[in-house]
Structures are given as structure tokens and as C-alpha cells.
Amino acid sequence: MTREFFVQELNATRTELLRMGALAEKALSDALLGIVHSNLEAAGRVKALEEAIDSSNRTIYDRCLRFINLQAPVASDTRYITGILEAIVNIERIGDYADDLAEVAFALAGKPLPPFIQDFEVMGSHVQMMVRAALDTWATLDREQGLAVRAMDDRVDADYQKLFQSLSTLVQQGAGDGNGSVPLYLVLVCRYLERIADHAVSAAEQAAYAAPNTTRR
């Protein structure tokens, strides 16, 4: 494998990572539509997206192992390949959590939702911005851009605390009408979104450390 061909293959692998990330973005968007707007058609699309994410994950993993076995990459290449391998784990987990969110959407179907359900859309949009920022960092390999994503998590933490307080109040007041499971399901939504945000931070920082002329901390 010539150096030129090796670099082309590395770039193609990064493109595949971005495609995998776009699938995760779509899965998250559809899952949120299912929860906030009771759009079960959108929620129903998530399973196939999650399976496509898993397939892409395996393809990228196999490619990276082939690079390591056949090319004997230099230090900067190794950092780049390792960053890709770590990032696809985080993107795959985002897909898994999107699938979990879609399952919650089906569990909530037909149940009355609290008046603050739109606050989940706000939290979801903040999480989506973090995922997009992480993928943009992989597109640009801009170190400063990647390291800035962690600060975006503060908004998600604030959303989490606000929603958790609202849900705690709802539980204390009693859900009524036999729908006591609703606040419990929505607590899961908060936790899944928080975890997606954490994985977005990790994916962004992996891109930052994989960028040229950078070293790991």
C-alpha cells in the first residue's frame, strides 16, 4: 500500500465516520419527534437507522485494523486511526440511546403528557447541536472547535436539572388517571439525552486529539 493510497483510504474512512454520524443524528431526531410530538412513524424508523449505524461501525473498525496490520503507520497516523476507533464507539452508543428513546416513545403512546413536554424538545435540540458540533469537528479536524464542545454540555446539564425538578414535582403530586409510569419514562429520556451529550463531547475531543500537530493529554 503506497503512502498516497493509504492517505486516500484514511480520508475515505473519515467520510464513512461522518456518514455513520449522520445516521446517528437522524436516529436522534426521529426519536425526539416520537417523544415530543407522538410521531410514532418517525420513532419506527429508528431501529433500521440503528442497525445501519452498527453496520457502519463494523466496516470502519475492520478498515482501521487493516491499516494497522498492513501499513505500519507512523505516530500521527496511529493517533488518527485510534481517534477514529474511539469515536465510532461513541457514535454507536448515540445510536443505541436513540433506539432507547424511540422505545420510550412507543411506551408513551396514547398516554397524556405533562404540559412541560416541550422542554424536552429544548433539551433535545441542545443535545443535537452538540452531536452536530462533534461531527463538524471530524469534518474539519479543528482542534479548538472540538475542545469547545465540552462547554456546550453546561446547557444540557441545566436542562436536565430543570426537567428533573419538574418530574419530581409531578411524581410528588401523583400522575393521576393511572399514568404514574409517564414521569418515570420521562426521567429515562432525561438520562438518555444526558448520556448522548457525554458521548458527543468524547467524539469531539477524539477528533481534536486526532487532528494534525496535536498530542493527547
Protein Blocks (a to p, Z undefined) as FASTA:
>chain_A
ZZklmmmmmmmmmmmmmmmmmmmmmmmmmmmmmmmnopaklmmmmmmmmmmmmmmmmmmm
mmmmmmmmmnopafklmmmmmmmmmmmmmmmmmmmmmmmmmmmmmmmgopacdfklmmmm
mmmmmmmmmmmmmmmmmmnopaklmmmmmmmmmmmmmmmmmmmmmmmmmmmnongjoiam
mmmmmmmmmmmmmmmmmmmmmmmmmmmmmpghiacZZ
